[in-house]
Amino acid sequence: MLSLRSKAVLLAVPLLLLALAPRLAQADEINGQPIYAQNNTANTIWVAARYMPAGSSSFVSDGFWQVHPGQRLLILYNNGRYIYFYARDNQGRYWTGNDTTAYVRGETLNMLREDTGTGYQPWTMNFNP
């Protein structure tokens, strides 16, 4: 025989799930393109990006994601066609450009622009030696 407290808990769980259902459904509606960083070098790299987060129409800058040699890492979800990257390793190698600058964790970075297309298909930025 269940106690009154046990019955209350059994009733509360479905009610809680029912209350959260609309919030879970809203999260499923936000579209974003999965963006991966592929490290094709022999050294660990740190990647920064300027991008439009899923559900947003404004650019943000973030980083540094650590990507080990040979690793392909999901770093963000992009809501725009273009994305900007900067990367470096601990041996003095840089992947940089003159397309925009971004302020990430106290540093001003020169970034290169990539066109990821108009859909939401996964896209990979390859960092080659």
C-alpha angles and dihedrals in degrees: 000000000000120000121236090254092053091050090051092052092048090052095044096056097062090043091053092050090049091052092051096047096088091051092050091050091052091054090054091058096061109100123208135159113240108237120200131192114216116198108206093171134093092243135069111258133201116218131201126185142191109210147139110261119227110280093018136102096199130082121244130185123223143158172085104158113175113227119186124216110289093006125133108203130187102230106169151338115253125206097188137068094240131053132180127219142193125177140170141178131212092258095068098264116140135189104202142139146185099246097102142337126237134189110228124172094335097318131105107221132194107223138198122226125234129188109224095182132245101284135070097249114135112269130197129209108209118210106200131185 
